[in-house]
């Protein structure tokens, strides 16, 4: 019993100690004059109004990149910041700077080490637009930490954002290759052999050129839905049961794309199906386009088919 009391006292003492560690260091506000200033500054930023933005900043304003690995966190002075900030409106169509969905700014009035009665405003924002030169669309999240003086001027702005979203824009100013296009290649031969096996009604041989884990996609199906090899076999056999294949003609010539980025392997091909529907003897001529992805072993791992499904409606 003594042990029980001893441990109970220790537990209570621990709880009291835990509560005693909490100490208020100021207040958080959901409405505050400093928040109003930051929101008006954001509107001026969206409008590309450098004069209006400048009116909210102190003379010694500094901007910092919170993700920078530089010793000064990419410190930028007022003049350079205003020039950079105003350029967003000029560089992007449909430029928007808004609160991140579901978020709102907070104003913090710290007690400790705040002899000048400064206010910190933290925001979570979305930056979106379409780059005018490259056509790259951005829709990025950013987090900001503003420090305002007692007379509600912004003296410091700290940004946390993923600069990689702008990498594609920077890359868009140069021309670079991304692999090689072939008009003759073993993978092109594979697509042809599969297609002409299907033309002859040999479903097993046509599917033998596909990997066991292949996925089949159809432009007429819901986005990202697919079927597997066994399901494709049933569908292809049903097609042959319903339609007489008079012939399948290649249109133009296939292209094999060997990508540098991602090491992708894709055959693009165009075909014309000449068919007779067995139920009513109606003749059909239907254009098809296929995009076939290959693995390193030369097997097709994914196929996307493009055609007008309305041609097959009775």
Buried (B, 14 or more C-beta within 10 A) or exposed (E): EEEEEEEEEEEEEEEEEEEEEEEEEEEEBEEBEBBBBBEBBBEBBBBBBBEBBBEBBBEEBBBBBBEEEEEEBBBBEBEEBBEEBBEBBEBBEEBEBEBBEEBEBBBBBEEEEBEEEBBBBBBBBBBBBBBEEBEBBBEBBBBBBBBBBEEBBBBBBBBBBEEEBBEBBEEEEEEEEEBEEBEEBEBBBBBBBBBBBBBEBBBEBBBEBBBEEBBBBBEEEEEEEBBEBEEBBEEBEEBBEEBEBBEBEBEEEBBBBBEEEEEEBBBBBBBEBBBBBEEEEEEEEBEBBBBBBBEEEEBBBBBBBBBEEEEBEE
